[in-house]
Amino acid sequence: MLKPIIALIGNPNCGKTTLFNALTGANQRTGNWPGVTVDRKEGQFQHQGKEITLVDLPGVYSLDDIG
């Protein structure tokens, strides 16, 4: 069976890393300004007996292509 993967995607400085830290027990750096998370981070947590991979991504302002 495939292991679930959840990606945290959203605007800069909206709490993605805080949620990541709370769920995974990690201690990634946070700040009240955009640009703190610059690399993707992965962690695991358990929910209802299943191990889930959580991916923390840098903030994005848009999912539209540039072209």
PDB file with one MODEL, atoms N, CA, C and O in Angstrom:
MODEL        1
ATOM      1  N   MET A   1       0.841  -1.179   0.000  1.00  0.00           N
ATOM      2  CA  MET A   1       0.000   0.000   0.000  1.00  0.00           C
ATOM      3  C   MET A   1       0.885   1.241   0.000  1.00  0.00           C
ATOM      4  O   MET A   1       1.917   1.271   0.670  1.00  0.00           O
ATOM      5  N   LEU A   2       0.485   2.259  -0.747  1.00  0.00           N
ATOM      6  CA  LEU A   2       1.238   3.500  -0.823  1.00  0.00           C
ATOM      7  C   LEU A   2       1.089   4.303   0.463  1.00  0.00           C
ATOM      8  O   LEU A   2       0.024   4.336   1.080  1.00  0.00           O
ATOM      9  N   LYS A   3       2.186   4.949   0.850  1.00  0.00           N
ATOM     10  CA  LYS A   3       2.170   5.797   2.035  1.00  0.00           C
ATOM     11  C   LYS A   3       1.680   7.186   1.633  1.00  0.00           C
ATOM     12  O   LYS A   3       2.178   7.753   0.660  1.00  0.00           O
ATOM     13  N   PRO A   4       0.702   7.752   2.371  1.00  0.00           N
ATOM     14  CA  PRO A   4       0.185   9.076   2.014  1.00  0.00           C
ATOM     15  C   PRO A   4       1.247  10.164   2.153  1.00  0.00           C
ATOM     16  O   PRO A   4       2.077  10.127   3.061  1.00  0.00           O
ATOM     17  N   ILE A   5       1.207  11.126   1.243  1.00  0.00           N
ATOM     18  CA  ILE A   5       2.081  12.296   1.280  1.00  0.00           C
ATOM     19  C   ILE A   5       1.192  13.533   1.194  1.00  0.00           C
ATOM     20  O   ILE A   5       0.344  13.642   0.308  1.00  0.00           O
ATOM     21  N   ILE A   6       1.398  14.468   2.130  1.00  0.00           N
ATOM     22  CA  ILE A   6       0.654  15.722   2.146  1.00  0.00           C
ATOM     23  C   ILE A   6       1.648  16.860   1.988  1.00  0.00           C
ATOM     24  O   ILE A   6       2.630  16.934   2.726  1.00  0.00           O
ATOM     25  N   ALA A   7       1.399  17.751   1.028  1.00  0.00           N
ATOM     26  CA  ALA A   7       2.254  18.922   0.817  1.00  0.00           C
ATOM     27  C   ALA A   7       1.550  20.154   1.366  1.00  0.00           C
ATOM     28  O   ALA A   7       0.368  20.377   1.103  1.00  0.00           O
ATOM     29  N   LEU A   8       2.293  20.957   2.134  1.00  0.00           N
ATOM     30  CA  LEU A   8       1.774  22.221   2.649  1.00  0.00           C
ATOM     31  C   LEU A   8       2.143  23.318   1.658  1.00  0.00           C
ATOM     32  O   LEU A   8       3.309  23.695   1.541  1.00  0.00           O
ATOM     33  N   ILE A   9       1.138  23.828   0.946  1.00  0.00           N
ATOM     34  CA  ILE A   9       1.348  24.833  -0.094  1.00  0.00           C
ATOM     35  C   ILE A   9       0.481  26.042   0.237  1.00  0.00           C
ATOM     36  O   ILE A   9      -0.694  25.899   0.573  1.00  0.00           O
ATOM     37  N   GLY A  10       1.069  27.236   0.141  1.00  0.00           N
ATOM     38  CA  GLY A  10       0.286  28.435   0.404  1.00  0.00           C
ATOM     39  C   GLY A  10       1.128  29.678   0.307  1.00  0.00           C
ATOM     40  O   GLY A  10       2.301  29.629  -0.065  1.00  0.00           O
ATOM     41  N   ASN A  11       0.516  30.796   0.646  1.00  0.00           N
ATOM     42  CA  ASN A  11       1.206  32.083   0.631  1.00  0.00           C
ATOM     43  C   ASN A  11       2.368  32.090   1.613  1.00  0.00           C
ATOM     44  O   ASN A  11       2.377  31.309   2.565  1.00  0.00           O
ATOM     45  N   PRO A  12       3.351  32.965   1.394  1.00  0.00           N
ATOM     46  CA  PRO A  12       4.422  33.117   2.370  1.00  0.00           C
ATOM     47  C   PRO A  12       3.857  33.596   3.715  1.00  0.00           C
ATOM     48  O   PRO A  12       2.896  34.364   3.766  1.00  0.00           O
ATOM     49  N   ASN A  13       4.476  33.124   4.789  1.00  0.00           N
ATOM     50  CA  ASN A  13       4.164  33.617   6.130  1.00  0.00           C
ATOM     51  C   ASN A  13       2.700  33.418   6.521  1.00  0.00           C
ATOM     52  O   ASN A  13       2.068  34.322   7.069  1.00  0.00           O
ATOM     53  N   CYS A  14       2.160  32.216   6.231  1.00  0.00           N
ATOM     54  CA  CYS A  14       0.770  31.951   6.619  1.00  0.00           C
ATOM     55  C   CYS A  14       0.657  30.812   7.629  1.00  0.00           C
ATOM     56  O   CYS A  14      -0.454  30.413   7.976  1.00  0.00           O
ATOM     57  N   GLY A  15       1.791  30.276   8.112  1.00  0.00           N
ATOM     58  CA  GLY A  15       1.745  29.263   9.159  1.00  0.00           C
ATOM     59  C   GLY A  15       2.030  27.844   8.716  1.00  0.00           C
ATOM     60  O   GLY A  15       1.818  26.912   9.492  1.00  0.00           O
ATOM     61  N   LYS A  16       2.502  27.647   7.502  1.00  0.00           N
ATOM     62  CA  LYS A  16       2.783  26.290   7.012  1.00  0.00           C
ATOM     63  C   LYS A  16       3.830  25.590   7.869  1.00  0.00           C
ATOM     64  O   LYS A  16       3.652  24.429   8.238  1.00  0.00           O
ATOM     65  N   THR A  17       4.919  26.283   8.187  1.00  0.00           N
ATOM     66  CA  THR A  17       5.990  25.663   8.968  1.00  0.00           C
ATOM     67  C   THR A  17       5.556  25.443  10.410  1.00  0.00           C
ATOM     68  O   THR A  17       5.968  24.459  11.025  1.00  0.00           O
ATOM     69  N   THR A  18       4.748  26.317  10.959  1.00  0.00           N
ATOM     70  CA  THR A  18       4.225  26.123  12.313  1.00  0.00           C
ATOM     71  C   THR A  18       3.374  24.860  12.371  1.00  0.00           C
ATOM     72  O   THR A  18       3.486  24.083  13.319  1.00  0.00           O
ATOM     73  N   LEU A  19       2.527  24.647  11.371  1.00  0.00           N
ATOM     74  CA  LEU A  19       1.726  23.425  11.297  1.00  0.00           C
ATOM     75  C   LEU A  19       2.624  22.206  11.122  1.00  0.00           C
ATOM     76  O   LEU A  19       2.413  21.180  11.770  1.00  0.00           O
ATOM     77  N   PHE A  20       3.627  22.312  10.246  1.00  0.00           N
ATOM     78  CA  PHE A  20       4.584  21.229  10.030  1.00  0.00           C
ATOM     79  C   PHE A  20       5.253  20.841  11.353  1.00  0.00           C
ATOM     80  O   PHE A  20       5.322  19.659  11.690  1.00  0.00           O
ATOM     81  N   ASN A  21       5.744  21.831  12.098  1.00  0.00           N
ATOM     82  CA  ASN A  21       6.396  21.565  13.383  1.00  0.00           C
ATOM     83  C   ASN A  21       5.438  20.905  14.369  1.00  0.00           C
ATOM     84  O   ASN A  21       5.822  19.968  15.069  1.00  0.00           O
ATOM     85  N   ALA A  22       4.199  21.381  14.433  1.00  0.00           N
ATOM     86  CA  ALA A  22       3.224  20.832  15.377  1.00  0.00           C
ATOM     87  C   ALA A  22       2.900  19.372  15.073  1.00  0.00           C
ATOM     88  O   ALA A  22       2.780  18.560  15.991  1.00  0.00           O
ATOM     89  N   LEU A  23       2.760  19.036  13.802  1.00  0.00           N
ATOM     90  CA  LEU A  23       2.384  17.671  13.436  1.00  0.00           C
ATOM     91  C   LEU A  23       3.549  16.694  13.500  1.00  0.00           C
ATOM     92  O   LEU A  23       3.365  15.540  13.887  1.00  0.00           O
ATOM     93  N   THR A  24       4.744  17.139  13.125  1.00  0.00           N
ATOM     94  CA  THR A  24       5.884  16.220  13.029  1.00  0.00           C
ATOM     95  C   THR A  24       6.780  16.236  14.256  1.00  0.00           C
ATOM     96  O   THR A  24       7.616  15.347  14.418  1.00  0.00           O
ATOM     97  N   GLY A  25       6.620  17.232  15.124  1.00  0.00           N
ATOM     98  CA  GLY A  25       7.518  17.356  16.272  1.00  0.00           C
ATOM     99  C   GLY A  25       8.858  17.963  15.903  1.00  0.00           C
ATOM    100  O   GLY A  25       9.782  17.967  16.716  1.00  0.00           O
ATOM    101  N   ALA A  26       8.973  18.473  14.689  1.00  0.00           N
ATOM    102  CA  ALA A  26      10.223  19.090  14.233  1.00  0.00           C
ATOM    103  C   ALA A  26      10.381  20.461  14.885  1.00  0.00           C
ATOM    104  O   ALA A  26       9.480  20.952  15.565  1.00  0.00           O
ATOM    105  N   ASN A  27      11.539  21.061  14.664  1.00  0.00           N
ATOM    106  CA  ASN A  27      11.821  22.384  15.211  1.00  0.00           C
ATOM    107  C   ASN A  27      12.400  23.272  14.109  1.00  0.00           C
ATOM    108  O   ASN A  27      13.458  23.879  14.276  1.00  0.00           O
ATOM    109  N   GLN A  28      11.686  23.337  12.979  1.00  0.00           N
ATOM    110  CA  GLN A  28      12.134  24.178  11.873  1.00  0.00           C
ATOM    111  C   GLN A  28      11.963  25.645  12.250  1.00  0.00           C
ATOM    112  O   GLN A  28      11.046  26.007  12.987  1.00  0.00           O
ATOM    113  N   ARG A  29      12.850  26.474  11.740  1.00  0.00           N
ATOM    114  CA  ARG A  29      12.835  27.904  12.049  1.00  0.00           C
ATOM    115  C   ARG A  29      11.590  28.568  11.462  1.00  0.00           C
ATOM    116  O   ARG A  29      11.192  28.281  10.333  1.00  0.00           O
ATOM    117  N   THR A  30      10.987  29.455  12.243  1.00  0.00           N
ATOM    118  CA  THR A  30       9.838  30.234  11.796  1.00  0.00           C
ATOM    119  C   THR A  30      10.119  31.714  12.047  1.00  0.00           C
ATOM    120  O   THR A  30      11.006  32.062  12.825  1.00  0.00           O
ATOM    121  N   GLY A  31       9.367  32.567  11.392  1.00  0.00           N
ATOM    122  CA  GLY A  31       9.503  34.003  11.593  1.00  0.00           C
ATOM    123  C   GLY A  31       8.245  34.701  11.119  1.00  0.00           C
ATOM    124  O   GLY A  31       7.419  34.108  10.425  1.00  0.00           O
ATOM    125  N   ASN A  32       8.102  35.966  11.496  1.00  0.00           N
ATOM    126  CA  ASN A  32       6.904  36.697  11.082  1.00  0.00           C
ATOM    127  C   ASN A  32       7.178  37.551   9.844  1.00  0.00           C
ATOM    128  O   ASN A  32       6.635  38.646   9.692  1.00  0.00           O
ATOM    129  N   TRP A  33       8.026  37.028   8.970  1.00  0.00           N
ATOM    130  CA  TRP A  33       8.325  37.680   7.694  1.00  0.00           C
ATOM    131  C   TRP A  33       8.482  36.602   6.630  1.00  0.00           C
ATOM    132  O   TRP A  33       8.894  35.486   6.946  1.00  0.00           O
ATOM    133  N   PRO A  34       8.165  36.908   5.387  1.00  0.00           N
ATOM    134  CA  PRO A  34       8.302  35.908   4.328  1.00  0.00           C
ATOM    135  C   PRO A  34       9.763  35.593   4.032  1.00  0.00           C
ATOM    136  O   PRO A  34      10.642  36.422   4.264  1.00  0.00           O
ATOM    137  N   GLY A  35      10.015  34.403   3.523  1.00  0.00           N
ATOM    138  CA  GLY A  35      11.360  34.013   3.103  1.00  0.00           C
ATOM    139  C   GLY A  35      12.136  33.195   4.109  1.00  0.00           C
ATOM    140  O   GLY A  35      13.322  32.943   3.899  1.00  0.00           O
ATOM    141  N   VAL A  36      11.507  32.768   5.202  1.00  0.00           N
ATOM    142  CA  VAL A  36      12.220  31.969   6.207  1.00  0.00           C
ATOM    143  C   VAL A  36      12.443  30.549   5.686  1.00  0.00           C
ATOM    144  O   VAL A  36      13.549  30.020   5.793  1.00  0.00           O
ATOM    145  N   THR A  37      11.409  29.929   5.127  1.00  0.00           N
ATOM    146  CA  THR A  37      11.543  28.592   4.546  1.00  0.00           C
ATOM    147  C   THR A  37      11.972  28.751   3.090  1.00  0.00           C
ATOM    148  O   THR A  37      11.231  29.302   2.277  1.00  0.00           O
ATOM    149  N   VAL A  38      13.174  28.267   2.763  1.00  0.00           N
ATOM    150  CA  VAL A  38      13.664  28.394   1.390  1.00  0.00           C
ATOM    151  C   VAL A  38      13.894  27.037   0.730  1.00  0.00           C
ATOM    152  O   VAL A  38      14.088  26.975  -0.484  1.00  0.00           O
ATOM    153  N   ASP A  39      13.877  25.956   1.494  1.00  0.00           N
ATOM    154  CA  ASP A  39      14.033  24.599   0.968  1.00  0.00           C
ATOM    155  C   ASP A  39      12.861  23.749   1.428  1.00  0.00           C
ATOM    156  O   ASP A  39      12.249  24.022   2.461  1.00  0.00           O
ATOM    157  N   ARG A  40      12.555  22.719   0.654  1.00  0.00           N
ATOM    158  CA  ARG A  40      11.506  21.797   1.085  1.00  0.00           C
ATOM    159  C   ARG A  40      12.020  20.959   2.244  1.00  0.00           C
ATOM    160  O   ARG A  40      13.190  20.576   2.274  1.00  0.00           O
ATOM    161  N   LYS A  41      11.148  20.679   3.192  1.00  0.00           N
ATOM    162  CA  LYS A  41      11.468  19.836   4.341  1.00  0.00           C
ATOM    163  C   LYS A  41      10.435  18.725   4.399  1.00  0.00           C
ATOM    164  O   LYS A  41       9.263  18.938   4.090  1.00  0.00           O
ATOM    165  N   GLU A  42      10.876  17.534   4.799  1.00  0.00           N
ATOM    166  CA  GLU A  42       9.959  16.408   4.943  1.00  0.00           C
ATOM    167  C   GLU A  42       9.995  15.903   6.367  1.00  0.00           C
ATOM    168  O   GLU A  42      11.042  15.912   7.014  1.00  0.00           O
ATOM    169  N   GLY A  43       8.854  15.464   6.850  1.00  0.00           N
ATOM    170  CA  GLY A  43       8.747  14.857   8.170  1.00  0.00           C
ATOM    171  C   GLY A  43       7.618  13.845   8.150  1.00  0.00           C
ATOM    172  O   GLY A  43       6.837  13.788   7.200  1.00  0.00           O
ATOM    173  N   GLN A  44       7.539  13.052   9.201  1.00  0.00           N
ATOM    174  CA  GLN A  44       6.488  12.044   9.291  1.00  0.00           C
ATOM    175  C   GLN A  44       5.688  12.249  10.577  1.00  0.00           C
ATOM    176  O   GLN A  44       6.191  12.756  11.580  1.00  0.00           O
ATOM    177  N   PHE A  45       4.424  11.836  10.506  1.00  0.00           N
ATOM    178  CA  PHE A  45       3.594  11.777  11.699  1.00  0.00           C
ATOM    179  C   PHE A  45       2.604  10.638  11.528  1.00  0.00           C
ATOM    180  O   PHE A  45       2.394  10.148  10.418  1.00  0.00           O
ATOM    181  N   GLN A  46       1.999  10.220  12.631  1.00  0.00           N
ATOM    182  CA  GLN A  46       1.042   9.118  12.605  1.00  0.00           C
ATOM    183  C   GLN A  46      -0.359   9.660  12.828  1.00  0.00           C
ATOM    184  O   GLN A  46      -0.579  10.530  13.671  1.00  0.00           O
ATOM    185  N   HIS A  47      -1.302   9.131  12.058  1.00  0.00           N
ATOM    186  CA  HIS A  47      -2.710   9.481  12.227  1.00  0.00           C
ATOM    187  C   HIS A  47      -3.530   8.218  12.037  1.00  0.00           C
ATOM    188  O   HIS A  47      -3.454   7.571  10.992  1.00  0.00           O
ATOM    189  N   GLN A  48      -4.302   7.874  13.035  1.00  0.00           N
ATOM    190  CA  GLN A  48      -5.133   6.671  13.016  1.00  0.00           C
ATOM    191  C   GLN A  48      -4.324   5.441  12.628  1.00  0.00           C
ATOM    192  O   GLN A  48      -4.779   4.601  11.851  1.00  0.00           O
ATOM    193  N   GLY A  49      -3.118   5.349  13.182  1.00  0.00           N
ATOM    194  CA  GLY A  49      -2.263   4.191  12.962  1.00  0.00           C
ATOM    195  C   GLY A  49      -1.526   4.169  11.636  1.00  0.00           C
ATOM    196  O   GLY A  49      -0.810   3.209  11.348  1.00  0.00           O
ATOM    197  N   LYS A  50      -1.684   5.199  10.826  1.00  0.00           N
ATOM    198  CA  LYS A  50      -1.001   5.253   9.533  1.00  0.00           C
ATOM    199  C   LYS A  50       0.095   6.304   9.573  1.00  0.00           C
ATOM    200  O   LYS A  50      -0.103   7.394  10.109  1.00  0.00           O
ATOM    201  N   GLU A  51       1.263   5.974   9.000  1.00  0.00           N
ATOM    202  CA  GLU A  51       2.348   6.943   8.906  1.00  0.00           C
ATOM    203  C   GLU A  51       2.144   7.796   7.661  1.00  0.00           C
ATOM    204  O   GLU A  51       1.938   7.279   6.563  1.00  0.00           O
ATOM    205  N   ILE A  52       2.205   9.104   7.851  1.00  0.00           N
ATOM    206  CA  ILE A  52       1.981  10.063   6.775  1.00  0.00           C
ATOM    207  C   ILE A  52       3.218  10.930   6.631  1.00  0.00           C
ATOM    208  O   ILE A  52       3.774  11.393   7.627  1.00  0.00           O
ATOM    209  N   THR A  53       3.652  11.151   5.396  1.00  0.00           N
ATOM    210  CA  THR A  53       4.760  12.063   5.125  1.00  0.00           C
ATOM    211  C   THR A  53       4.188  13.446   4.863  1.00  0.00           C
ATOM    212  O   THR A  53       3.267  13.615   4.064  1.00  0.00           O
ATOM    213  N   LEU A  54       4.755  14.438   5.556  1.00  0.00           N
ATOM    214  CA  LEU A  54       4.335  15.823   5.403  1.00  0.00           C
ATOM    215  C   LEU A  54       5.483  16.601   4.780  1.00  0.00           C
ATOM    216  O   LEU A  54       6.621  16.499   5.238  1.00  0.00           O
ATOM    217  N   VAL A  55       5.197  17.378   3.741  1.00  0.00           N
ATOM    218  CA  VAL A  55       6.216  18.157   3.039  1.00  0.00           C
ATOM    219  C   VAL A  55       5.908  19.638   3.234  1.00  0.00           C
ATOM    220  O   VAL A  55       4.826  20.110   2.887  1.00  0.00           O
ATOM    221  N   ASP A  56       6.879  20.365   3.795  1.00  0.00           N
ATOM    222  CA  ASP A  56       6.762  21.811   3.996  1.00  0.00           C
ATOM    223  C   ASP A  56       7.494  22.505   2.852  1.00  0.00           C
ATOM    224  O   ASP A  56       8.693  22.303   2.659  1.00  0.00           O
ATOM    225  N   LEU A  57       6.764  23.322   2.095  1.00  0.00           N
ATOM    226  CA  LEU A  57       7.330  24.004   0.927  1.00  0.00           C
ATOM    227  C   LEU A  57       7.412  25.507   1.176  1.00  0.00           C
ATOM    228  O   LEU A  57       6.640  26.048   1.968  1.00  0.00           O
ATOM    229  N   PRO A  58       8.350  26.186   0.501  1.00  0.00           N
ATOM    230  CA  PRO A  58       8.394  27.649   0.606  1.00  0.00           C
ATOM    231  C   PRO A  58       7.089  28.261   0.095  1.00  0.00           C
ATOM    232  O   PRO A  58       6.391  27.665  -0.726  1.00  0.00           O
ATOM    233  N   GLY A  59       6.775  29.445   0.587  1.00  0.00           N
ATOM    234  CA  GLY A  59       5.552  30.118   0.175  1.00  0.00           C
ATOM    235  C   GLY A  59       5.571  30.537  -1.285  1.00  0.00           C
ATOM    236  O   GLY A  59       6.624  30.823  -1.855  1.00  0.00           O
ATOM    237  N   VAL A  60       4.392  30.569  -1.875  1.00  0.00           N
ATOM    238  CA  VAL A  60       4.233  31.015  -3.258  1.00  0.00           C
ATOM    239  C   VAL A  60       3.126  32.066  -3.303  1.00  0.00           C
ATOM    240  O   VAL A  60       2.169  32.003  -2.531  1.00  0.00           O
ATOM    241  N   TYR A  61       3.261  33.019  -4.201  1.00  0.00           N
ATOM    242  CA  TYR A  61       2.232  34.045  -4.356  1.00  0.00           C
ATOM    243  C   TYR A  61       1.177  33.642  -5.370  1.00  0.00           C
ATOM    244  O   TYR A  61       0.070  34.178  -5.354  1.00  0.00           O
ATOM    245  N   SER A  62       1.505  32.695  -6.262  1.00  0.00           N
ATOM    246  CA  SER A  62       0.564  32.290  -7.291  1.00  0.00           C
ATOM    247  C   SER A  62       0.950  30.919  -7.815  1.00  0.00           C
ATOM    248  O   SER A  62       2.129  30.566  -7.839  1.00  0.00           O
ATOM    249  N   LEU A  63      -0.038  30.152  -8.232  1.00  0.00           N
ATOM    250  CA  LEU A  63       0.226  28.871  -8.883  1.00  0.00           C
ATOM    251  C   LEU A  63       0.081  28.988 -10.399  1.00  0.00           C
ATOM    252  O   LEU A  63       0.184  27.992 -11.115  1.00  0.00           O
ATOM    253  N   ASP A  64      -0.159  30.210 -10.886  1.00  0.00           N
ATOM    254  CA  ASP A  64      -0.257  30.444 -12.331  1.00  0.00           C
ATOM    255  C   ASP A  64       1.133  30.446 -12.951  1.00  0.00           C
ATOM    256  O   ASP A  64       2.113  30.816 -12.305  1.00  0.00           O
ATOM    257  N   ASP A  65       1.210  30.025 -14.219  1.00  0.00           N
ATOM    258  CA  ASP A  65       2.500  30.081 -14.902  1.00  0.00           C
ATOM    259  C   ASP A  65       2.830  31.525 -15.285  1.00  0.00           C
ATOM    260  O   ASP A  65       1.947  32.378 -15.368  1.00  0.00           O
ATOM    261  N   ILE A  66       4.097  31.772 -15.512  1.00  0.00           N
ATOM    262  CA  ILE A  66       4.559  33.127 -15.811  1.00  0.00           C
ATOM    263  C   ILE A  66       4.227  33.516 -17.247  1.00  0.00           C
ATOM    264  O   ILE A  66       3.982  34.687 -17.536  1.00  0.00           O
ATOM    265  N   GLY A  67       4.219  32.535 -18.145  1.00  0.00           N
ATOM    266  CA  GLY A  67       4.053  32.805 -19.573  1.00  0.00           C
ATOM    267  C   GLY A  67       2.717  33.147 -20.010  1.00  0.00           C
ATOM    268  O   GLY A  67       2.499  33.387 -21.197  1.00  0.00           O
TER     269      GLY A  67
ENDMDL
END
